[in-house]
Amino acid sequence: MNLFLFFLVIGYIFSLFVSIFTIYALIQHINKYGTKLLDILIILTIINFGVIYSTSFILSIIIYISDLINLLFWKISIVSYLAVLMQISLFYSFIKDYKQIPISPYLIFIIIFGLLIGNIFSPDSITIENNINTVQYSFGFLFGLHFIVFQIIMIIYYGYINIVIFNRGRNKRISLFLNISAILLYFPISMSILYIFFELTIFRSFFIIFAWISFNFGCLIIIKAPRTFMVVTNKIYFVNIYHKSGVLLYSYNFMNSEGETDSKIWGNILIGLNHILSEFTEKSNQIDVLQTITTDLMVNYDDLGFAVVVATNRKNEILENIINEFTKDFRIKYQEELTEIQDLNKLINISDFNETINLIEKYYQIYF
């Protein structure tokens, strides 16, 4: 094994360790991430790339066993790589529109993916040549063409969806950072395309190096700032806290209201909400949602006689968890004051709740 292949093995071991550690962090702090769907998607992507792809890739190029076995490892790595590209596109789609998958792009992805899977098992799709220092693979014209087209389409899609995220994102610095992280993906994909076209091992080596850099960077973000990217396009318009009598205990506006948050429809919604607030004992510890065309009004009731009302452009599990945590902390902080005003005839001094701003900053900091 030459020196360069030795360093590739070290890179593989390091990425495998990062994969295992990130999966462990995800499982240990599952509630921190807020949404099971994204948790599962991230874990599957990490397993797919960090374990299945990296292992089959390394085994296919550093050790020659036989044409049949090495080709098998190489083809497994390609199928895994194609799946990773699809999984990453889903991740970006969910950042753009939570739980919504654009039909047209994914029909194209699935069709080309199906063609690639069908072609990869044909005898002339990939051939192997064992040299003294390296194992070389060549791609058949039809398979190579489909492979290149698929990756080019993915680059275009990543670019398009990140432009949309940047334009929609309320925090341009975070959106720009997300765009930079996406650009990191363009380097390994470009190296893969060049390798298919020229069949030079230097491009294959650059590909896996850039891929590991992008992967480890993504894992770092997942561990250090799990919610940041997941809510980049999710906006909060206001947080209001109501007493069951309908008195507004505290209010915080995050931005100038847009669209329906400015319209008279909210007057009717809040009038109806005041009626709901009188039935706290039956709605303890649950989140209800009042929806309009562009805005969700999320309501978390507490049996101490108050409700946290949050207006957002899109309800999701991350925000639900934040509201739950905020409500519990608000109850603990103001338990004495809330107990005193259980009697509806008791005079309410809303200045008692002025320090709620500290809780707002603690729990909703990613929405500022």
N, C-alpha and C positions, 0 to 999 in steps of 0.2 A: 504494500500500500504506500503510495507516494505521500509527500507532506501535505499537499493540498487536500487529498481525500481524508487524511487524518483530521485536518481542521473541519472538514464537513461533518465528520462523525462527532466531533466536539460540539459543533453547532446543533446537530440533531439531538444530542443528549441534553444540552441546555434548553432547547425548545420543548423537549419532552417533559423536562422538569417544570418549566413554566406552565405547560398545559395542565399537568396534574395539580400544581399549586393553585391555578386559577379555578379549576373545577372544584377543588376543595373549598376555596373562598366563596364561590357561588353557592355551594350547598350549605356551608356553615352559616352564611348570612343571607339566606334566601329572601327574607322579608325586606332587606335593605334595597333590593332591586325592584320590588314593587309589582312585577307582572310575571306570572308563571309562563306565559307564552314566550316572552322574550328570553326568560331564563332557559327554557328548554332549547330554543333556537341557538342561543349562545353556546350552551353546553355541547349540543350536537355538532356545531361548527368547530369548536375547539377539539373535540374527539376526532372529528373527521380529518382536520388538517394536522393538528399537533401530534396525533397518534397514528391514525390509519395512513394518511397520505405521506407524512414524513418517513414513517417506518418502511413502507413499501417502496418509496423513492430511493432511500438510502440502500436498501437491500438489492435493488435492481441495478445500481451503478457501481457499488464498491466491491461486491463479491460475485464472481461468476460461478454459478452452480451448473446450469445447463440452459440451453436455449429456451426450453419449455418453461422452466421455473422462473428464469429471469424475465421472460416476456410476460408471464403471469403477474409477477410483482409490478412490472412497468405498467401493464394495463390496469391493474387495481389502482395504482397511483393516479392514472389519468382519470378514471371514473370518479375517484375521490376528489380530485382537483375540480372537475366539472361540477360536482355536487357542492363544493365549497363556494364556487362562484355564484351558484344559485342561492345558497344560504345567505351569503353576504348581500346579494341584491334584495332578498326578503328583509334583512335587517334594516337596510336603508329605506325600504318601502314603509316599514313600520314606524321609522323615525318620522318620515314625511306624513303618513296618515296611519294612525294606530289601528292595527288589525285589518287594514284595507289593502288588498292586493290588486293592482291594475291588471285587468284581464288581457288586453291586447299584447303588451310586452311579454307576458308570461306564456301566452299561447305560442309566440315565436320561440321563446327560450325552450319550451317543452318539445316543440317539433324538432329543433336542431339537436337538442339533447338526445332525443329518441333516435335520430339518424346516427349520431355519434356512437351511441351504445350498440346500435345494430351493426354499424360498420366495424367497430373495434374487434368483433369476433370473427371477421373474415380473415382468411389466411394472409392476404397481401396488405392488410391495413398497416401493420408495423412489422419491420424485420429487424433482426439483431445481428451485430457483428462484434465478436470478442477480440479486442486488441490486447497488446501486452499490458498496457497501463490503464485501460479504461474499457467499459462496455458501451458500445455505440448503438443508437437506435435510429432507424430511418422510417419515415412515414409515407404511406401510399398517397397518391395524388388526391383521391376523393376524400379520404379520411383527414388528411392534412388540411385540405381546403375547408371542410366543415369545421374543423378544430379552430382554424384561424378566424373564420367568420363568426363563430360563437364568441370568441374572446373579444373581437372588435366590437360586436354588439354590446357585450358587457361593459366595455370601456365607455361606449357612448351612453349607455343607460346610467352608469355610475355618475358620469359627468352631468347628465340632464337632471337626475334626481338631487344631486348636491347643489346645483344652481337653484332649484326650487326650494330646498331646505334653507339655503342662504338667504333667499328673498323673503321667506316666511318667518325665519327665526327672529325672535324678539331680541336676542343678544347676538350681535353681529360678530363679536370676538369669538364666542363659542362656535357659531356657525362657520366662521372662517377656519377655526381649528379643526372642525369636523371635515371641512373640504380638504385641508392639508392631509389629514389622515387617509382620506379617500385617494388623494393623489399618490400616496405611497403604494397603493395597489396597482397603479398604472405601470410602475417599473417592472415588477415581476411578470405581469401579463405581457408587457412589451418584449421582455427577454424570452418568454415562452414562444411568442409569435416568431421572433427572429430565429430561435432554435429550430422550430418546425420548418422554416423557410430555408435556412442555410445548413442545418444539421451540424453545427459546430459546438463542441462540448463546452466552450467558453461561455456561450449564451446559457446553456443549461446550468452551469455553475453560478453565473450571475443571477439567474432566475431564483434558485433556491436560497441564495444569500439574501436577496431583496425580499423574498417571500417570508423568510424567518424574521427579518427586521420588522416588516409590516405586522406580522403576527404577534411578535413580542410587544410591540408598541400598543397594539389593540388590547392585549391582555393587561398591560399596565393601566390603561384607561379604565378597563372594566373593574379592576381592583381598587383603583384610587378614586375614580369619579363615576360610580355606576349609574347614577341617575342623570348626569349632565346631558349626555347625548340623547337619552330616551325622551326627554321633555323639551328638546330645543325648539320645536315648533308648537308646543303646548303652552297656551297663554292663560293667565288668570286675570280677570278684570277687577274683581273685588272680593274681599272677605268680610262678611257681616256676621255679627253675633247677636242673636235676638233672645230676649227673655220670652217666656211663654205667654206673657201678657201682650206681646207685640212690640215692646220697647226695645229700641236698638241700643244694645250695651256697648258695642264697639264696631267701628267700620274702618276698613283700610282699602284704598283704591290703588291698584298696581299700575294703571296706565289710563290714559284718556279712553273712555269707553268707545267701542266701535260698533257700527251696525245696529243690531237689535238691542244692545245694552244701553243705547241712548233712547230707544223708542218707548212709547207709552205702554207697550206690552208688559214691561217689567212692573209697572204700577198694578196691573191686574194680577200678575203672578204673586206679588208680595202681599196683596190684599187676601188672596186665597191662602197664602202661606201662613198668615196670622191666624187663620181659622185652624189650620193643621197644627200649629204650635200648641194649641190648647189640649192636645191629646198625647202628650209626651209619654205617659205611662205605658202606652201601647206601642210606641215606636222607639223604645230605648235602644241605643247602640246600633243603629242601622243607618245606612246612607240611602236616601231616596234621590231621584233625579227628575227634575222638571225640564223638559226639552223644548226648544224652539228650533227653527231651521238651522241657525248658525251657532247657537249657544246652549250649553247645558248648565242648569242651576242645580248644584249638588247640595244636599241638605243632610247634616249629621245631627241627630237628636240625642239628647242626654237626659236621664231621669231626674237631674237636679234642676230642670226647668229652663234649659237654654238650648239653642240650636245654632250650629255653625253653618252658614250659607256661603257657598263659593260659586261664583260665576266664572265659567271657563269656556274656551272654544271647543274643547273635546274632553269628555270624561274618560278616564282610564284608571287602571288598578294602582298605578304609582301615586296618582293624586288621591285616590281613595285612602290609601295607607297613610299618606301625609295628613289628610284631614282627620283620620282616626287618631293618629298620634297627637296632633295638635289639640283635638277635643279633650283627650284624656289629661293632657298637661294643663290645659285651661281649667278643667274641673279641679285638679289638685291645687293649682295656684290660688284659685278663688273660691275654694269650697266654703269657707266661712261666709263670704259675702253672698254667695249663691244660696246658702242655707237660710240666711236672714231674709231674703226676698222671696222665699217660697210662698209666703202669704201675699196674695195679689193686691191686698190693700196696703201693703208696705211701700213706703216711698223709696224709689230707686234712684240712687246717686250714681250716674254713669261714670263720673270721674274716678270712682273706685277701680275701674277697669282700664285706666290709661296705660298701665305698664304692659298691656297685651302686645304692644309693639315689639317687645323683646321676644315673645313667642312667635310673632309673625316673622321676624328676622331669622329666628332659629329654624323654623320648619319650612318656610317658603323662600329661602334664600336663593334657590335655583330658579325662581320665577321673577326675580328682580331684573 
